[in-house]
Amino acid sequence: MGRFFDFAKRRIVGYIVTWTLVLLFLGIFYRGNPPAQAGGLFILGFAFLGSLLYTRRMKRKQRARREAEERAKQMQEAYAMQLKAAQAQWAQQMWQAQQAQQAQTIQQTRQPGGR
């Protein structure tokens, strides 16, 4: 996924985590009674911090995944370059061997007593 979709995914997860924590704390501490304004603000602030911590963790994991993918891509490119160089070297050696063989054949035909 691209960076925009990673950002959108983190925001959506952040909202879900925030409201899940809010509803969880309301259910645990206030069991049907509405909280006072300070209590509600505390719960909202706590849920926001929990959401922020969770989405920062997601961001670190996404960054590590992107860096690992980039390293893997660089390794593949390096391997392809090494393979191409090895193939070129092999082709050069084959060409030299073929040239040497042709030169030897020509030299044998020019020698007296040769075919």
Secondary structure as the mmCIF struct_conf table of DSSP 4:
data_model
#
loop_
_struct_conf.conf_type_id
_struct_conf.id
_struct_conf.beg_label_comp_id
_struct_conf.beg_label_asym_id
_struct_conf.beg_label_seq_id
_struct_conf.end_label_comp_id
_struct_conf.end_label_asym_id
_struct_conf.end_label_seq_id
HELX_RH_AL_P HELX_RH_AL_P1 ARG A 3 PHE A 29
BEND BEND1 TYR A 30 TYR A 30
TURN_TY1_P TURN_TY1_P1 ARG A 31 GLY A 32
BEND BEND2 ASN A 33 ASN A 33
HELX_LH_PP_P HELX_LH_PP_P1 PRO A 34 ALA A 36
HELX_RH_AL_P HELX_RH_AL_P2 GLN A 37 ARG A 110
BEND BEND3 GLN A 111 GLN A 111
TURN_TY1_P TURN_TY1_P2 PRO A 112 GLY A 113
#
